[in-house]
C-alpha cells in the first residue's frame, strides 16, 4: 500500500494562531494557513486552507480517473480540466462543516457524443478514490465536452 504524507505545525489559539502545512512526501513546498483567512469571504492573501488542499486533491484524482476511464473505452482526450469547489461554513449543530463539493469536468474529445462523455465521467467519478473517500459530503458533478 502506498502512502503520502503532509504535516501541519500550528502555534497559538484557533482565532489568532497560524500554521504551516508541508508536503512531506513530495517536498513540493510549505504553505501558510490560518482560521481568519480560511473563513474570510475575501481572498486568502497567499495562504491556503484544508478546503483548498482537499479541492486540489480531488481535482487531481478525478482528472486521472477520467483519463483512465476514457482509456478503458479506447479514447484519449486532447485535454481534461477538472475543478473542485469545496464549500466551508458554520454548521447548524455547532462548529464548521463542508456541506458540499461542486465538481466541474470539461474535456476536449473530438467525435465523442456529449451523452457518452457524461456517462464515462460519472463512471470515473464513482471510481475516483478521493470521490469515494468524500462520499459523506454532497458531491455534484457537471461534466461536458468542450468544442
Protein Blocks (a to p, Z undefined) as FASTA:
>chain_A
ZZdddddddedjfklgccddddfknonaccdddfklmmpmbdeehpacfklmmmmmmmmm
mmmmmmmmmmmnopacfbdcddddddddddfkgpjddfbccdddddddehiafklmmmmm
mmmmmmmmklmmmmmpccdddddddZZ
